Amino acid sequence: MTIVKSRPFREKQGKILLEGRRLIADALKAGAVPKVFFFSRLEYIKELPIDKLKGVSLIKVKFEDIKDWSDLVTPQGIMGIFAKPDHVKMTYPETQLRHLLPLLLICDNLRDPGNLGTILRSAAGAGCSKVLLTKGCVDPWEPKVLRAAMGAHFQVPIINNLDWETLPNYLPTDTRVYVADNCGLYAQAQISNKASDHGWVCDRRLSKLHKYEEEEEEEDLEPGASKAWLPELEVQSYDLDWTEAPAAVVVGGETHGVSLESLQLAESTGGKRLLIPVVPGVDSLNSAMAASILLFEGRRQLRVRAEHLSRDRCYH
């Protein structure tokens, strides 16, 4: 069981561990393929659809063993090893499919399992059509992520381990990429002044990358010259309209911020940086909170647009 919980096992063997009756039921409903069930009471197995149990190893163990293996505060007496789900073969809930929006989420270097789980839950709740994870993100099938996501893995397609070269292939045609801005006050100033005029860079990772480069270049730069390595991205407040075309929102990890590649992708698709203004002196919001605010704002904008369209049709 210790091996099953490790990322190398998940990646090499293509298997994942699911725990708890509800999560296992959601997985089976979505078409995930079980291999082994460990259970402490026969009634837990009887609750599962019998047609899904063909060829599955059913192993009765003591509840104490499940407690030792479990990541839950109150273990539920059943755990399952499943083949790692393939989003293409999954059957997502009908209600979820009916409410899908032209809205995607891209997670860039998100390494905190609790944050990623919360973000996936918000993405499912907002009606995201899919969630893309770049290389460097925490494994979405890690037990802590599964626990925080509360079943979202079986409600929204999740595609992980993507590099920036192939990621655009997963975006619908004409998608604009927007970057969640974690710059706080600097970005608020940028709304009225171009970022490049001031050379402001708030993403910690980018600052580090180019610190020495800038020091070398400073002597050669004429006053007011721009820092060419940073894509020129307009900053706009998150509550102004940004959903007229299919939209993808990039949320970066808290330690490293967003990557340079995400800014380049946003620039090439005509996207912007979306700023959530906070009270001066307050640190920027955490990734999960920022993602939730932006996704539900996108949902609100799309709903308002749909209402206007239906009203216009009524008048005509």
Disulfide bonds with the S-S distance in Angstrom:
Cys183-Cys202 1.69
